[in-house]
């Protein structure tokens, strides 16, 4: 499956994960596809990674993105992990349709996994075909790159390709690959897999790898330092989700990234009208991963990680439990601090005074009652456009009393008005990947037209800027455009 590299152009692979014990993965080549064609190449990301974009656009680059022919030095493998899925324990999961072809070190020394999604059956496919169809590939490309533009830690999309083959789901759909990159693909479920097997040696290897890759400053602190670090970054991550009205949809422990990244954009969605109980995922029938439940679920996931790390913390299990519990008890304060900073910024405030948090919560309550659009309401406030914000409420009078109190508080905030509006504009995007626009892009792409996909990606690359050419992409859906459910790509 490997081919001679183009001199000075092909990726130079490192493959530190492949150097871990063999029980961490299965070495496996991607399954070749018939007629690959490039849909999108993320040139900005490629340059950040130190990759040669001319080579990536070449026949050799396309062959890599399709898994048909890999550059010299690639060591393709599929990772094993376990996890709790909707609260139910699955002792073995793993990459069922993904293949880590290798790792590279960028110009700044950061490591990047290069993973192909849709690369064929693996030992962990659980009777699946291991392929991906076009819709989920475009969805992940759009949303993950938007999250990056929002400043939210996330996996990234390097490329999307069509395969020239059909994938059978509810009907035959065009097949596709996503090239996903991340500093690693280690999950809470990776630790759970080895903890369930009482494989302390593997846990030690994995702990050392994860600390070195994501938290080098905590390398001397061992498993307790790892738990403390993950708790801190995950608290910040979920607060950022909340500030964007984002609903992950499948917050299983196998989708909880050890580096604090957003990973696995299956049935994810952004809210239109604000509803704290909002659920989109078709498989989340009881609202376990609803918008308002996400912080609580994150604590639950971290508790599963803590349980997995106990054997590494202290030979005295009572002491280990006490240490882990102490870390987890700190989540609430870390999350509240992050949430407060994010939502105060959204209404133009720097430091919380008495009554400020209540002011934010009052607005959210009125938005829920008034069926107000989450993104447009805050964006209107960023421009001090209370008339536009007022019109977004089903009963405009719901907004008036709050607006009067907010304007009085904002006028008492130090700084010029322009400084305050600039701060709010950087906290409140003008553009989000609205569900109906993603679906529109997918439907046009199925007909061979990638124009809507490209426009959406372009607009979301600078989501905090006003873009008159793309103003239609800001608007919420009409009644017949509303997307009420989203679906897992498998």
N, C-alpha and C positions, 0 to 999 in steps of 0.2 A: 504493500500500500504506500510505501514511501517513494519519493523521487528525488533526483539530484536537485539541490537548491540552486536558484539563480544567484550568482555571486553577489554578495553584499545586499541582497534584496529580500530574500525569504526570511521569515522569523527565525531567530536563534533561540531554541528552546532550552529551558532549565530543568523542569520536571521534578521539583522537590517532593511533590505528593507521591510520585511514583517511587521515590526512595523510601517511603514508609513501608512497614511490613505488608506482605502480599494479602493478608486478610482484610486490608482496608479497601480493596478494590478487586476488580477482575480486568485483566488486560484484554482489550477487545478493539478491533478495528471498526470504524463506521461502515455501515452497509452502503455500497455505491448506489447512485441513482442514475436515471436514464439520460435526461437532457437538462442539466442545470442551467439556470440563467439568473444573473444578478438583478435583484429588485432594488436594493438600496445598500450603499456603503457609507458608513459613518466616518467621513474623512477626518473630522476634527478629533474624534476619539482615536483613530488610527495614528494620527500624528502625536497625540499625547502619549500613546503607547510606544512610540518610536518605530512604528511600522512604515514600510515603504508603500504608499498608496498606489503608485504605478504598478508595483508587483501585485498588490491585492486585486487590482482591476485586470490583471493579465489572466491568461488561460490557467496558469499555475495557481493563481490566487483563487479563481473560481473553483478549481478542482479541490482546493483545501476546504473552502466554505461548504462544498457539497459532500465532503468526505470521500471523494473519489480517488484522490492522490494527495498524500501528506508530505510536507517538506522533511528533509533529513533532520533527524533529532527528535521528531515527535514521538511520544510514547502514549498512544491512546489507551484510555482506561475508563471504566465506569465505576463510580463510587457506591459503596454500600452504606446504608444507614437504616435506622428504625424510626419510630415516631408514634405519637398519639394523634390520631386523625378524628376530629370531632369528639375528642375525649376517649376514644377507643384505642387500645394498644395494638400496634402492628409490629411484631418483633423483627421483621425484615422487610424493608422497603428498598430504596436505592434508586439509582438512575435508570428509570425504565425506558426512557427514550432520549437519553443524552449521553454524550461521549466527551470526556475531557481529553483533548488531543495533545495538550501540553501547556507549559507555563513559560512566560517570557518576563524578563526584567526590563522595565522602561528606562528612559534616559535619566529619570530621577531616582532610580533604584527600586521603585515600587514593583511588586510582582503582580502579574495578571494571569489568571486562568483563561484559556481559550477553550470554550465548550461549544459543541454542536448540539442543538436541540432538534430532534426529529431524525436522529441518525440510525434508527433501526432497533431491532429487538436486542435485549440484553438479558443476563440471568435474572434481572430484577423487574422485568416487564410485566409480570403477573398476568399473563395471557393477553397482554396488549400487543399491538403491532409495532410499537416503537417509533412510529412515524408521527409527523405533525402536519396539520393542514394549514392552508394559507391564513385563515382567520385569526387563530391564536398567535401566529407568528407576527402578523401586522399589529395586533393588539399589544403584545409585549414590546415590540419595537417602539410604538407610539408612546405608551405609558411610561416605560422605564426611562426613555430619554426625556420625557416631560418631567419626571421626578428629579432627574439630575439637574434640569434647568431650574427647578424650584429650590434646589439646594438640599434635597433630601437624599441621604445615603441610599444607594441602589446598585443593583447589577446594571450593566450597560449592554446596549445592542450595538455590535460592531457591523453586522451585515445581515441581510435577509436574501435568500435565494429561493427561486421556484425549482422544483425537481423534475418536471416533465412527467410526473407520475400522478396517479389518483390515490386518494386515501379515503377509505370507507368509514364514514361516521353515520349520521342519520341518512346520508346520501353520499355518493362519490364527490369528493372535493379535490381541488388541486393541492398537491403536496408541496411542502416548503420546509426550509431549514432556517433557524435563527442561530447566528453566532453570538453567544452570550459571553461577556467577559466580566470578571470580578477578581478582587484580591484573593479570594478563595471561595470554595463552595462548601465549607464546613458548616454544619448545622447543629442545633441542639440534638436532633435525632442521631447524628453521628456519634455523639457521646453516649446517648441512650443505648445504641446498638451494642457497644462494648461493655457498658455497665451491666446490661441485662445478662451478658455472658460471663460476668465477673472476671473480665480480662483486664486486670489492673495494669499490666505491662502496656497494652494497647492504649489505655486511657492516659498513661504517662506520656507516651509518644505523641498522642493527639493534643494533649495539653501543651506540651512544649512547642509543637508545630503552630498551634493557634496563637499562643502568646507571641512567638517570634514574628508571625505574619501580621497580626492585628494590634498587639499591645506590647511592643518591645520594652516600653517603659515599666511594665509590670512583670517582666521575665523572672525576676528574683522572688516574686511573691507567690508563685505556684498556683494551685487550683483555686485557692481563696482569692488571689488577685485576679484570676481569670473571671470568676463569678462576679466580683465587684465591678470589673471593667465592663462586662457584658450587660450587667444590670443598668449601669450608668448610660451606656449608648442606646440600649433598647428603650429606656424611659424617654430619652430625647427623641428617638425615632417615632414612637407612637404619638407623642405630643405633636410632632410635625404632621403626621397623618391627620390628626384631629383638626389641626389648623387649616387644612386644605379640603376638609370634607371627604377624605379618602377612606374607602372601606376595602380592606384587603380581601376579605371573602373566604380565605382558607388559612387561618392562623394556626395550622397544625404545627407540632414541634419540629417536623421535618421541613417546614417552611420558615423556621426561625433561624436566622443567620447569626453565626457566632461573632461576626464583625459588625453587627448592628446595621446591616443593609436590608433594604426591601428586596425580597426575592420571590420569584414564582408568581407571575401576574396572570393567574387563571381567571377566575370570575370576579376580578377586582372591578371597582367602579368609583366614580366621583358623584356625590350627591348633586342633584339640581336643587329642588326645594329642600330646606333644612328639616330633617326629621331624625332625631337622635336614635330612634329605633330602626332606622333604615337598614334593610337587608336586600342585596341583589342576587347573591349566589343561589342558583337553583338547587344546590345540594344542602344548603343551610336552612333546613326546614323549621328549626326551632329558634333561630336567631342567636345561636351561640357566638357568632362572629359579627353581630350587628355593630354599627358605628359606635354606639355608646358603651358596648361591651369590650372594646379592644384593649383598654388599659388593664382591665381585670384579667382578661385572657392572657395578656403578656405576663402578668405576675404568675399565673398558673404555669405557663411555659417555663418561666425561669425557675419555678420550684422543681420542675422535672429535671432541669439542668443541674440544680443544686444536689438533688438526690443522686444523680450520676457521678458527681464530683466528690461525694463524701469519702470514698475510699482513699482519695489522694490528699484530703485535708488534714486528717489526724488519725492515728491508730486508735485513739479513743473515740468511738463513734458518737458518744454523747457530746464530747467537745466539738466534733465536726458538725453535728446537727446544730449546736448552739451558734457556731460561727456562721454557718449558712443562713440560719434564721435571722441573725443580726443583719446580714447583708440584704436579705429580701425585705426586711422591715424598712430599709432605707429607700426602697423603690418609691413609696408614696410621696416622700418629700422631693425626690429627684424629679418625678413626673409632674408634680404640682408646680415646682419651680419652672420647669420647661414650658408647661402649658400656660402658666401665667405670663411669662415673658412673651410667648408667641401671640396670645390673644390680646394682651395690652398693646403690643405693637400694631395689631390689626385695627385698633381704634385710636392710634396715635400717641400712646402713653409710654413712658420709659420705665418709671419706677412705680410700684403699687403703693397707693395710699389707701387709707380706710375707705371702703365703699367701692373701690375700683373693680375688684373681682365680682362683686354683686352687680355692678353696672354691666359687665360683660355677660354674666349669666342671665340677667334680665333681658338683654337684647336677644340672646339665643332663645330664651323662652318665648318671646314675642314673635321671633322669626318662625318658630315651630307652629305657633298658633295661627300665624298669618300666612303660612305656606310661602314664605319669602325665599327667593333663590339665594343659596349660601354665598356663592362666589360674587354674584352681581351686587348683593347688598353691601358686602364689605368693600368691593371696588368703588361703589358709589360714595361710600363714606370717605374713602381715600382721596377723592376729589372734592370733598366737602359738599357733595351734590345731594343734599337731603331730599330735594324734590324727587329725584330719580329713585332714591332708596325708598321713600314713602310709597311710591307707586307700585313697588314690588310686593307690598303687603295686601292681602285680601281685604283687610279692613285697615285703611290707611291711618285711622286714628290710633291704632295700636302702636304706631311708630312715634307719634308726635310727642308724647310725654317723655319717652326715653331720649329722643333727639334733643329736646330742650336741656335735659340734665347732662347729656354728653357734651353738648356745645359749651355749656358753662364750665365743665371739668376741663375740656380741651383748651379753652381760653386761659385757664389757670396753669397750664403746662408751660414750662420755660421754653423759649426758643421762638423763632419767627414762624409764621404760618406756613411758609414754603418749606421750611425744615420739617414741620410736622406732616405735611402732605407727602413729601418725598419719602419719609419714613413709612407712612402707611402704604404708599404705592409699592414699596419693596417688600411689604408683608402681605399684600393682597394681589394675587395675579389677576390680570385681565382675561387670561385664557387658561382653561383647563381642558383635558381630553374628555369632552362630554360624551356620554355613552352613545347618543344617537349619531354623533359625528364619527365615532369609531366604527359603528355599524355601517354607516354610509360609505366610509372608506373601504371597508371589507367588501360590501356588495359591488361597488364599482370595480374593485380589483378582481373580483370573481369574473367580471365581464371583460377583463383585460385592460381596464383604465386605472392607472395608479395616480392620476392627477389629484383626487381628493386626499389620498394618503400623503402624498408629497406636500400638499398645501398645509395639512394638519401638522405634519412634522416641522415644517418651516415656521409656522406661527408659534408652535410650542417651544421652539428653540429660544425665544425671547419672550416668555409669558408675562413679564411685568411691564412690557412696553405697550403703549397704544399702537395699534396697527390698523389703520383705516381700510387697507386692502383686504383684511381678514375679519372685518367686524361681524360678519354673519356667523363666524365660528364662536363668537362670544354668547350668542343667544341660546336660551333654554329651548327645549324641544316643544313643538306644537303637540297638541293632544295625541295626534296619530303618529308622532315620532317618539313618544316616550318609550324608553327601554326599561321594562319592569324586572327582567331577570337577565343574569349573565351566567355563562356556562364554563365549565372546566374544559380545557383544550383536548383532554384525552377522551 
